């Protein structure tokens, strides 16, 4: 495809993603000439693609993969734009307000990976239908979503403890499955449940030891979310502790869902500019006996503590597993998170527009 011909948007497909097949890539190529199609298999290839896409000035980027693909695209894009801003700033005189925050293009998310946490709120469907609609001139409303920053990465959710352990066990199970067909069959919710039942739960029951977490606010405001959804301001100056005690899992998010429609952070979008921090003290029995309501985000328990914060710092009595955007990231004894000053306008494929006006829904 001639990338020197001006295109309106770029499509980036992760060839390692569960549903990115050769036939899907061939189908995407047929959406020319209004798109520029890129495919990658490694993070290094992905970063070079992001640099090219941003330097060519595409107004939209459509990413096809899972949550890990989105994390990489967001992180690489912000890093490159900041570097470009710094180079521009060095050539001129510093402005009174310092460097502006980099503005990311509009993003669209295709539901092509194992986990697609934004799909429920952005109307993402499997396949390339949104790409075909855009190539034919369709327009969609956007939703502004705030990002979390930590360790030079941008994402919408992360977790430490049991949820990250489940992910580690899922990866372990998938890597050891033979033949390859069986391994591919586990790249879905069945694989996660198999990892939980045959690896995570037995380890949890044998260990019984819980890590102790110390949670400090590094921002100006902290709110406790009540069981009825009301917010109560917590008297907590920057650097002070607002929770200290045992945990099985702790996480933060600016969007409600994990993959497969699991509403792990139901209040994450209650206040723009804040992330929901959820402290989970519930044991195996409580979790297994309330799976439906936990999945739907409606379960209430004194063993689920919820807060809204701007910046937070976790420390733990022992190393705990970490996942960022659904990808295993090793183990940590501490982690700092902050809501980024950079937000992203995501295309909402469930909300088409005409001449800038929303179309009526059936």
Protein Blocks (a to p, Z undefined) as FASTA:
>chain_A
ZZkbccfbdcdddfkbmklcfklmmmmmmmpckbccdddfbfklmmmmmmmmmmnopabd
cddddfklmmmmmmmmmmmmmmmmmmmmmmmccdfklpadddddddddddfbfbdfklmm
nopaehjklmmmmmnopacdddddddddeehiacfbdcehjklmmmmmmmmmmmmpccfk
lmmmmmcfklmmmmmmmmmmmmmmmnopacddddddfbfbdcdddfkopacdddddehia
fbdcddfbdcddfbfbdehhiafblmlmmpghiacddddfbdfklmmmmmmmmmnopacc
fkbccdddfbdcdddfbdcdddeehiaebjafbdcddddfbdcddddfklcceehiacdd
ZZ
